[in-house]
Amino acid sequence: MKKLLLAMLLAMVATLAQAGARIEHWTAPSGAQVYFIESRVVPIVDIQIDFAAGGAYAPEDKAGLAGLTHGLLDTGAGELDEEKIADRLADIGARLGGSVDQDRASISLRSLSSAREREAALELMRLVLQQPMFPAAALEREKARSIAGIREADTRPGSIAAKRFAAALYPGHPYGRLPTVESVEKITRDDLLAFYRAHYGARRAVVSIIGDLGRAEAEAIAQRLTADLPDAPAGAGLPDTAMPARNTQRVEHPATQAHIHLGLPAVRRGDPDYYALLTGNYILGGGGFVSRLMKEVREKRGYAYSVYSHFQPLQQPGPFQIGLQTKREQASDALKVVEEVLAEFLARGPSEDELKAARRNLADGFPLRIDSNRKLLDHIAVIGFYGLPLNYLDDFPRRIEAVTIAEIRAAFQRHIKPEHLVTVIVAGD
């Protein structure tokens, strides 16, 4: 009975989390952009602040600086050291987290909405954001940890393939730069401070808030967390990408499995072709066992256990990628099949049955992607950071349902140019 009641409660929460999820938006006095959803279902507040401070903003010779700066924010702030910050978070049941990608550095907080717990949690987040100390000992520890991770990754064929693929897709562009032992070794505490002051300003910040509070409280929180951030300019964004010339790179490695990556820079966030590309990709290689690539590469020929394709929209055109592992002696044959499937899809697009199945899966499955405050927060943050329409969540199922075969074919032909495809094969014969 208890399990049944719990299941019913969770279902109700999921329904209410997406119902009436009206996004409010304003600019805080600090200059930060704020996005807010009031949700009284559970006594929780979730906050995320995204800065234009991702890996692509690090200097060319100090790749890894963005990640280290972000990772050291909570190792000492104000008069609190790393241990005290962790202890105080544990005492109030709050969780401080975050992540870094090429475009964004994100800091998130989950707290109970009750006054005592929320106040204490917000004060800790404020200190971490506005008064980081970047202790020298913590920096050396994290540098050593990062270098050890890089050295270990550089022995693994999958990591080698990913690094070579990024460099091949984005030659001379920040998206193609990944941390190396040499670049991390160069990073100093002064570098962290300079990067923080240049990129963690209110005018580079997007604040996303969802939970058990009202608009006035959200306004006060956003201003409190951003008012005393560094006076950093909004910034000019990242440089344009250039399309690579078609090429194939083979990397020797003793592994028994070849790792193959195929793709090119393809699509920005907010591109009107996104819905057609997403739907088409589900059919091509994003739909698991029902995708064309899985049927042709795995089911018909047994070349790989898994093969996938995906788009990763970014501020600048992010990658379209096809990836698989296969026996090294089969690498050339498997790659030939992948190229044939892609060429056929570019020429003809999907069938009507494939399109119906893809639309049904993507549209019907969308509620599960926003069935909690945490998931909603992730979407709000993307909407805010990339300037997507406030009705994006409401519009998504309708836009997917409206996609046609002709639109998919045209979108793929616009964004997937065979003359720009880059292939990286690690450990293939």
N, C-alpha and C positions, 0 to 999 in steps of 0.2 A: 504494500500500500504506500509506504514511504517513497519507494522508487517511482511509483506511478505519479504521486503528487509532485515529486521533484521534476519529473519529465514534463508534467503539465505546466508547472511554474516556468521552466526553461522555455517551453514553447510560447507561453504568454509573453515572457520577456523579449524573446526574439521578434515576435509580432509587433510589440509596442516599440521596440528599438527602431524599426524601420517606418512605422506609421507616423505620419506627420513630422518627418525629419526635415523641418524647415531650417535652412541655413541662413543665418544672419551674418552680415558682413559690414565692417566699418574700419576706419583708420584711427588708431589710438593717437593721443597727443604726442607720444614718442615718435610717431612715424611708422610704427609696425602695423601690418595688415592683420586683422583679426577676423576669424570665422568661428561661429558659435551655433550649437544646437542645444536647446534646453531639453533634458530628458530626466524625468522624475521617477523612472521605473525602479531604479536601485539607488541607494545612498552612496554613490561613487562619483568622483570627478576625474576626468581624464584630460590632460593637457599635453600638447606637443608644440614645440617651437622649432621651426625649420629655418635655417640660415643658408644663404647662398655661399656656402663654405665647404663644398664637397671636394673630393680628391682632385678634380680638374683645376681647382684654383691654386694649387700648390705650385711654387716655382719649379721650373723644369729640372733643376739639379737636386731638388729636395722632395721628390715624390714620397708620399707617406706622411708629410707634415700635417695634412688635414686630419688624417686618422689619429695621429698622436695628439694633436691639439684637442680634438673632441674627447679622446679616451682619457685624458688627464684632467678634464674639467672637475671631476669629483674626487680627485686625490688630495684635495686640500683647498679650502675656500674660506675667506675671512679669517677667523680665529680657530676654525675647525680643521683637524687633520682628517685623513682618509678614514681612519677607524671610527672617529667620532661621528662623521657623516653617516657611515654605514649603521652605527649603533642607533642613532636618532631615527633613521628611516625605519629600522626594525621595531623600535619602540612604539611607533605610531601606525605600523602596518602599511606604510607607503612604499612605493617602488619607483625608483628613478632609473631611467634607461635611455636608449637612443641608438642611432645608427649613422653611418656615413656611406654615401654612394658617390658617384661622379659629380652630381649636381648639388646635393644637399648634405648638410650636417643637422641631425635631428636630436633634440633632447626632449624626453617625455616624462610625465609624472602621472601616477595613479594614486589617488588618496581617497579615504572616506570623506564624505561631504560634511560631517559634523564639524562644528566650529573649531574645537581644540585640535583635532587631527589635521584638518585642512590648513589651518593657520600655520602649524608647525611644518607641514610638508611644503607649503608655499615659501616659507622663509628659507628652507634648505635649498629649494630650487633657485630662489633669488640669489642666494650666496654663490651657488655653483655657477650661475650664469654671469653674475656681475663682478664677483671677486675671486676668480680662480687664482691659485698661487703657483701652479705648475712646479711643484717641488723637484729639486734637482735629482734627489734619490729616486723618486717615482719615474722621472724621465729616463734615467739610466736603466732602471728595471724594465720599463716598457720597450725601450729601444732594443735591449738584449732579447726580450721575448719576441719582438717583431723580426729581428734578424734571424733568430733561430727558426722561426716559422717560414721565412722566405727561403732559407737554405734547405729546409726539409721539403718545401713545396717544389723547389727547383730540381728535385730528384724524381718527382712523380709525373708521369706522362700527361695526365689530365691537366695538371696545373701548368705544365710547360705549354701545352696546346692552347690553353686559355690566354696565357700571357702573350704568346706569339701571335695569336689571332687578334687580340686587341691592338697590338702594335702594327699589324698588317692592315687592319681596317682603318686606323687613324694615324697614318704616318705624319709626324710633326705636329699632331694635335694633342691637347691635354688629355683627351679621352684614351689615347693610346699609351699614356705613361702610367706605369705601375711601380710600386716601391721595389727598390733593389737594396741589396746589402750596402752598397756604396752610398745611395741616396739617404738611407736612414741613418747611417753612421755620421753624416754631415750635420744632422739636425741638432740645434742647440736650444737651450731655454729661451734665449733671445729670439730665436725663430718662432717659437711657440707664442711668445708675447706679441710679436709683430703680426703674426697671422691672426691671432685673436682680435687684436685692435683693428685690423683692416677688414675683417669679415664678419665679426659677431656684433654688428651694429643693429639698432632698432629698425633702420630703414632697409636692412637686408633680411628682416625677420618676418615670418608668417606664423601667427599664433592661432592654434586650433584648440577649441575648448568644447567639450560635450559632457553633460552630466546634470547632477542634482543641484542646480543653481539658476538664478535668473539673469537677465540681460545686464542689470546694473552691477551685480556681483562679477560677472564676466568682464565687464569693462574695467572694473577696479583691478582685477587680477592681471589682465593683459598689460595695463599701464604699470602696475607694480613690478612685473617681471621684466619689462623692457625699458623703463624710464632712465635707468642709470647704466645702460649698456654703452660700449665705446661709441664715440661719434664717428662712425665709419660711413662713407658715402654709399649710396644705393648700388653703385657699380654699373659697369657697362655690359655685364654678361660675358659669355664665353665666345671665343672666335668661331667663325664659320668653319664647317668641316669641308674637306675636299674629297671627292670620290676617288678611290684607289683604282689603278689599272688592274685588269684581271690577271691573277697570278696564282701559282701553287707553290707552297713551301713544304718541303719534306724535312723532318727532323729525325735524326738517328736516335734510337733508344732501344735498350735490350728487352723491353716489355714484350710479352706474348700477345697483348691486345693493342691494336692500333686505335688511336684517338683521332677522329676526323671532325673538323669544324669547317663549315662553309657558310659564307654570308657577305654582307656589305652594310654600310650605314644606310638607314632606310627611312625613319620616320621620327618627327618631333611630336612632343606632347601638344595636343590641341589640333593636330592635322585633321581636316575634315574627312580624309580617307580612313581614319582610324577604325571606324566601325566595320567597314568593308574588309580591311586588312585583318582585323581580329576574327571576323567570321570566317574568312577564307583560310586563315591560318589554322583554325580549329579543324577544318577539313583536311588541309595539307599535312600537318604534323603536330598540331596542338591538342588533338582530341584523343590522345592515348591510343587504345587498341582499335578504334574505329577510323583512325586517320589513314590517308593514302600511303604515307611513308611506312607506317607500321605494317600495312597489308603487303606492300611490295617488298620491303627490305626484310622484315621478320617472317611473316606468315608464308609467303610464297617461296622465299629463298633461304631463310634461316641464317642470314648474314649477321644479325645482331639481335640481342635480347630486347633492346629498346632503341628507338630513333625518334627525334623530336625536332620541332621547329618552333620558333617564337620571335615576336617583336618586343623590343624594349624601348619604348619612346622616352626621350630625354629632352633637355632644353635645346640642344642641337640634335640632328638626326641620330637616333640611337640604333643599335644593330638589329638586323634580321639575321638569325642564326639557325642553321641546321647542324645537329650534332649526333654522333653515334660512336660506339666502340665495336670493333670487329676483330676477328683473327687477322694477324698482320699479313698473312698470305692472301687474304680476301679483300684487303683494303681497296685496291684498284677496282675490283668488280663491284664492291658495295658502293663506292663513290659514283661509278658509272650509273648504277640504278637510281641513286639519289638525284643525280643530274637529269636523268631522263624523266623522272616523276615531276621534278620542278619545271622542266621545259614544257611538259604536257599541261601542267596546271596553268602556267603562264599563257599558253596558247589558247586553251579552251575554258579554263575556269572549272567550277564544280558542276555536278549534275543537280537537277532539281531536288532529287531525294536527299542528296548530301546537304544541300542548302537548308532544306526543311529540318533535318535532324540537327544541324549546327545551330540554327536559330532557336529551336526548341530548347536545346541544352543550355545555351548562353543566356537566353532571356528568362527561362524558367528557373535556372540555377542562380540568377543574380541575387534574389532575396537572401540566400545563404551567405553571400559575400558582405552583407550589411546587417547581419542579425545580432550584432552586439555593439555596445558603445565603442569598444576597442577597434573593431573593424570599421565602424563608421568614421572614427577619428582618422584612421589611415586614409580613407577616401577624402575626407575634408581637407587634410593636409596636402594631398596631391592637387585637389581643386584650387586651393589657395596659392600654393607655391607656383603652379604653372598657369594660373589665371584662367581656369576652365569656368564655364558657365555655372551659376549657382544651382540651376535645375539639372545638372549633369546626372545625378543619381535618379531623378524622376524620369529623365529622358532616355536613359540607357536601354531598357527593354524595348521601347518603341523604336529607337534608332536601329537596334539589331533586327527587329522584326521587319523593318522596311528595306533591308539590304537585298539587292538583286544579284543574279548571276553576272549580268553585264557590269554592275558596279564593282564586284569583286575582281573580275578579269581586268577592268580598266585600272583599278587601284594597284593591283599587283604589277601590271605592266609599267605604271608610272614609277613605282618605288623599287622594283627588283629588276635591275638592268644586268643581263648576263655579262656584258663587257666590263662590269665592275666587281664581279664576284671574286672573292678571295677564298682560297682553300688552304688549310693547314692540316698536315698529316704527321702525327708523331708515332714512330715505331712501325710504320708501314713498309712492306717490302716493295 
